[in-house]
Amino acid sequence: SPGAAPPRAPARALAALREATDACRQCPIGAGATQSVVGEGPAHAPLMLVGEQPGDQEDRSGQPFVGPAGRLLDLALQEAGIDRRAVFVTNAVKHFKYELRGKRRIHKSPGQREIAVCVQWLEQEIALVRPHAFVALGATAARALLGRPTPVLRNRGQWLAREDGRSVLITVHPSALLRLRGADHDAGVRELVRDLARARERA
Ligand code: URA
């Protein structure tokens, strides 16, 4: 109707979300980060990929999965026949948590409380994008999406249900594969590709 407000462009809604996450100090991580990193992808992507938190390069660039883990994820997506531009890629935690060693910023895993506080932003992204299904990359994402601790190795490759009824496929985080060498690394990548291909069927 003529008087109704136009639907807000998701890009604007995401920009607003980003301003809110930038300003968020509900946990201590934000104070040490360069900026927050929110998700990227089409407004109504059928599939949402959720990682842990931005790394060093993501913290500097403001974009999710652009560092070494992102390059491995890109490769695995390609092998699984998924166009990264067609999925929404984000993280459970929006700021980079690290420990300084000299000049180097060493990744630190987010704690339970930090994950619990930050899930409000992830839920806002979910409300904006309304994906059919999710891929949880690692334990932090699984916990954030399902609201309970969910062991990755026991559940990987499986679809679990969220409280809202939507499905979450559990798989490993690409960073875990970066720590493996040789045949273990290759097998890990093949399993990640297999899991992503399974997610593609559902979404
Ligand atoms: N690891 C993540 O979980 N997310 C990123 O964006 C980068 C590395």
Residues whose N, C-alpha, C, O or C-beta is under 5 A from the ligand:
A	BS01	URA	G51 E52 Q53 P54 G55 E58 P64 F65 A69 N91
